[in-house]
Amino acid sequence: ADPDATWLKKGSKSNFGYKAFATVDDEGFINKTMTVPANQSEINKLEEMIVEAYEFAGDKGYDSKGNRQALRKRGIKTRIMYKKPKGKPMTIWQKRFNKAISKRRFRVEQTFGTLKRRFKFIKASYFTTKKVQAQFTLKAICLNLLKAVNKIQLILPQKQLLIR
């Protein structure tokens, strides 16, 4: 059994393992990765994931006053989706803001989808957080290399290579 992995219950589903976080730029390249046991909340991990950027877009899991202040303190525009307050409806402004943010967050979702499909990063292959973090980092490097090759192919004119 893995000594670092933990259980997490979300709704009616229970999962055993880890959570993987990635900071992704506008083009889908991964800048930073982090792996933690599944029961740790992402709301406390934002400051460790911040990189030099113009803005930070995140899902509702990062919504807190502390996270918004940490981003503002570093001069980064906050694009974190709002959670619905307990017992109150969301304001129209918050709904519109969330809709606008969700349209831009597809890069992160697309990146994780590619990691799962192309690089088979559905389950951790190793025990301990350190080894799973190494696996995630290597898969992120592979994804970045794949994106770079695809980008070069789009830029360079297509020439036939003749081999004798």
C-alpha positions in Angstrom: 0.0 0.0 0.0 1.1 3.5 -0.8 1.9 5.4 2.5 1.4 8.9 1.1 -1.8 8.3 -0.9 -5.1 9.1 0.8 -8.9 8.7 0.2 -11.1 11.6 -1.1 -14.8 11.4 -1.3 -16.4 13.8 -3.8 -20.2 13.4 -4.0 -20.8 9.7 -4.1 -17.4 8.8 -5.6 -14.4 7.8 -3.5 -10.9 8.0 -5.0 -7.6 6.8 -3.6 -4.4 8.5 -4.6 -3.1 12.0 -5.4 -4.1 15.3 -6.9 -2.0 16.9 -9.6 -1.9 20.6 -10.2 -0.4 22.4 -13.2 0.1 26.0 -14.2 -0.5 26.3 -17.9 0.1 29.3 -20.2 -2.1 30.7 -23.0 -0.7 28.2 -25.6 -1.1 25.2 -23.3 2.5 24.7 -22.2 2.9 23.5 -18.6 5.0 25.9 -16.5 4.8 24.3 -13.1 3.5 21.1 -11.6 2.7 19.9 -8.1 1.4 16.6 -6.7 -0.3 16.2 -3.2 -2.3 13.5 -1.5 -5.9 13.4 -2.6 -7.4 14.7 0.6 -5.5 18.1 0.5 -7.5 21.0 -0.7 -6.3 23.1 -3.6 -7.4 26.3 -1.9 -4.3 26.3 0.2 -1.9 25.4 -2.7 -2.4 28.5 -4.9 0.6 30.5 -3.6 2.9 27.6 -4.4 1.6 27.4 -8.0 1.9 31.1 -8.9 4.3 31.9 -11.7 5.2 35.3 -13.3 2.2 36.0 -15.3 -0.2 38.8 -16.3 -3.3 37.0 -15.0 -4.3 33.8 -13.2 -7.4 31.9 -14.1 -8.6 29.2 -11.8 -11.7 27.1 -11.0 -14.0 27.5 -8.0 -11.6 25.4 -5.9 -9.3 28.4 -5.6 -12.0 30.9 -4.6 -11.0 32.6 -1.4 -10.2 36.2 -0.2 -6.7 35.1 0.7 -5.9 33.8 -2.8 -7.4 36.8 -4.5 -5.2 39.1 -2.2 -2.1 37.0 -2.9 -2.5 37.5 -6.6 -3.2 41.2 -6.3 -0.2 41.7 -4.1 2.0 40.2 -6.9 0.3 42.4 -9.5 -1.5 39.5 -11.2 -5.0 40.0 -12.5 -7.4 37.6 -10.7 -9.5 35.4 -12.9 -10.7 32.9 -10.3 -14.3 31.7 -10.7 -16.7 32.5 -7.8 -18.3 29.9 -5.6 -22.0 30.3 -4.8 -22.3 31.7 -1.3 -24.1 29.4 1.2 -27.8 30.3 1.5 -27.6 33.1 -1.1 -27.9 33.2 -4.9 -25.0 34.3 -7.0 -25.1 37.8 -8.3 -25.6 38.4 -12.0 -22.2 39.9 -12.2 -20.6 36.7 -10.6 -22.5 34.5 -13.1 -21.3 36.5 -16.1 -17.8 36.6 -14.7 -17.8 32.7 -14.2 -19.1 32.2 -17.8 -16.4 34.5 -19.2 -13.6 32.7 -17.2 -14.9 29.2 -18.1 -14.5 30.0 -21.8 -10.7 30.7 -21.3 -10.0 27.8 -18.9 -10.3 25.3 -21.7 -6.5 25.3 -22.1 -6.0 23.7 -18.7 -8.7 21.2 -19.3 -7.3 20.4 -22.7 -3.9 20.0 -21.3 -5.0 17.5 -18.7 -7.1 15.7 -21.3 -4.0 15.3 -23.5 -2.0 14.0 -20.5 -4.7 11.4 -19.9 -5.2 10.3 -23.5 -1.8 10.6 -25.2 0.4 10.0 -22.2 -1.9 7.6 -20.2 -1.7 9.7 -17.0 -4.9 8.3 -15.5 -3.3 6.5 -12.6 -0.1 7.0 -10.8 2.4 4.3 -11.7 4.5 4.6 -8.5 4.2 4.8 -4.7 5.0 7.9 -2.7 4.4 11.6 -3.5 8.0 12.2 -4.7 7.8 9.5 -7.3 4.4 10.5 -8.5 5.5 14.1 -8.8 8.5 13.0 -10.9 6.2 11.0 -13.1 3.9 14.0 -13.6 6.8 16.3 -14.3 8.2 14.0 -16.9 4.8 13.6 -18.6 4.5 17.4 -18.5 7.9 17.7 -20.2 6.8 15.3 -22.9 3.6 17.2 -23.5 5.5 20.5 -23.8 7.9 18.8 -26.4 4.9 17.5 -28.4 3.4 21.0 -28.4 6.7 22.5 -29.5 7.1 20.0 -32.4 3.5 20.7 -33.5 4.1 24.4 -33.3 7.3 24.2 -35.4 5.5 22.1 -38.0 2.9 24.9 -38.3 5.5 27.6 -38.7 8.0 25.9 -41.1 7.0 25.5 -44.8 6.2 21.9 -45.7 9.2 20.5 -47.7 9.7 17.0 -48.9 12.8 15.3 -47.8 14.5 13.1 -50.4 16.5 10.2 -49.0 18.9 8.4 -51.3 
